[in-house]
Amino acid sequence: MNWQNEPERYELTEPARYSFDLDRRDFFKSLGLGLVVLGVLDAQESGRVGTRGNRPQEVGPWLHVGDNGSVSVFTGKAEMGQNTRTALVQGVAEELRMPVSSINLIMADTDLVPYDRGTFGSRSMPDMLPQLRKVAATARKVLDEHGNQPLATVRIVDVPLTAPAEWKSIGRPVAKVGGRAFVTGEHRYSSDRTLPGMLHAVVVRPPAVGATLASVDTSATEGATVVRDGEFLAVAAPTITEARKAASALKPEWKASVQPSDSELFAILKKTAKPRTESTKGSMEEGLAAAEHKLSATYTVAYIAHAPLEPRAALASWEKDKLTVWTGTQVPFGVKSELASAFHIPESQVRVIVPDTGAAYGGKHTGDAAIEAARIAKQAGKPVKLVWTREDEFTHAYFRPAGVIDVQSGVTKDGALTAWEFHNYNSGGSGLATLYDVPHQRVHFHPSESPLRQGSYRGLAATANHFAREVHMDEIAHTLKKDPLEFRLSNMKDPRCRAVLQRAAEAYGWGKRPAGIAGGFEKGGYVATIAEVTADKDLKRVKVDRVVTVFECGAIVNPDCLRNQVEGGLIMGLGGALFERIRFENGRILNPQFSKYRVPRFADMPVIESVLIDRKDLPSAGAGETPIVAIAPAISNAIFAATGVRLRSLPMLPA
């Protein structure tokens, strides 16, 4: 049942009436006498979830108010550096009428928090923020009417939330919760965790995609535990130095088949594509017949790596049949399911704990490191810590999908779009639909057979699709000799997208100097970016000098946090726009270190001006993904404005 839809009432009762597990109930009792708020999350995110699947709604404890006034709140969301912890605490503080410092938010511990599908898709603000506000508002109502009942429980009800005009905590800059621990080094990441008697592990990786282990010589690994399970090969020892020494002493022989190289990539993606129609409107034949100008172009995007500051890491411990793993993941309950499946044990015997983690960007959806550490620990009979090396990250994590995008368009001589055909091969369907008003459209996403492992990345395919669409719009404007901004506005009715484009033009001073503009919509947020570059005609020297971005995602929860998200996305997008790409040949990754894989450096940084539009009349949307989608097309269009050279491939400057 969904208590969120009940009228304004609640029921005080004993916690034994509800079926949340005994360990969790005992944990709440350990917090002391007080009030427990129970409920279900009324909306879970959609998207690819691997082994997570759809769970039935289940009762979960969300908040505890101790008889001493202490407040503990619980969520399955994970903190990956995006400062979700602070924003969620602000929402709770708002409804409880308490300072942020009085609230303890417990995140991503599968034995303690309600089930959650994961931290992805920019869903923490639109889904979890209102959920925790409802929880806190319910608690406030009960406390106002009954005081703090000794270990009583209450169902979540549909109580009114604080109106924006009355906000005291939400909408204000609040310092990062726990920020001092990160600055001083007190915070412990997964890679910092230790247990008594713990071993350190090293996994011996195959040299190429698809390589199989033919044989291995373990004669020189005395003092270390060697684990071989099919193609999996690892060693564990009391210190990481000993583990590395033992790993280097192994003499594995691998069999590898012929694999594709990056020079063949885009041809392979089109050759292996499978048709999947996403959207059709009107008739392309009619649209092209009505056009006085027809354009077609192909755009490509390379594989790129997530390159998080903290590589994957896990500490695994078996106590009889109970497995506990500390690991940095965006999907703690998903990893719990993966572990249970891998070791053929009930999920009730698996606990996943996620310390606040040093970035993910969509790259930590799977439990690779957790499963590896648990496998080694099970055979070694001791707790095992495994920390992936940077080379592991570049060679055995999944990448942002590469893609090919074919665009065909038709337009009248007056600048009215009549036809739009858009085919995305492999990179994905996010951001596929256009916000421009076109009467005749055909939009397709074609899944392909990817030569390399691929998966989620910040913004998913919206970056690729916005790049192709916004560069193509610029090409049409140039063909018609029209101003790129005015051409966009003349073909768009969406008021929020128009607003960010117009505000960006105003903030930049559009028309006073050559620049490139791009706009977009994704995950409930609207963005417009203008870039200014200095470039030689031969593109041997290109410098992004200035970037102005306007972002609107409904009501702002924490302006400092939001600005960090926007500017972080811009900087990350700068790398993918200019030089980030994975090189590979015959299944081998050719640039598996930062010395060979170019990410943005301080010298690459432009002047960044970010403008935030606060729409308190709209619900808050997420901001982790959308700001990244417009920077690449804005730079491409700026390079064209400065040099007359049109760049249609990401990265634009791979050399």
RARA-V426156 format. One record per helix or strand. SS is the DSSP state (h for helix, s for strand). FROM is the first residue (numbers start at 0). LEN is the number of residues. Records with the same first field share a line. If there is no record, write none. Layout:
# RARA-V426156
SS = FROM-LEN ; FROM-LEN
This chain:
# RARA-V426156
h = 2-3 ; 14-3 ; 21-9 ; 83-13 ; 99-3 ; 123-23 ; 163-3 ; 178-6 ; 189-3 ; 239-10 ; 261-10 ; 283-6 ; 331-12 ; 346-3 ; 367-13 ; 389-7 ; 461-19 ; 483-7 ; 494-14 ; 558-20 ; 601-3 ; 625-3 ; 630-13
s = 11-3 ; 33-6 ; 59-7 ; 70-5 ; 102-5 ; 108-1 ; 151-4 ; 198-5 ; 211-4 ; 224-5 ; 231-6 ; 252-3 ; 273-1 ; 276-5 ; 292-9 ; 303-1 ; 312-7 ; 321-6 ; 349-4 ; 383-4 ; 398-2 ; 402-9 ; 416-9 ; 439-8 ; 453-2 ; 515-7 ; 524-11 ; 541-11 ; 583-2 ; 587-2 ; 606-7 ; 648-2
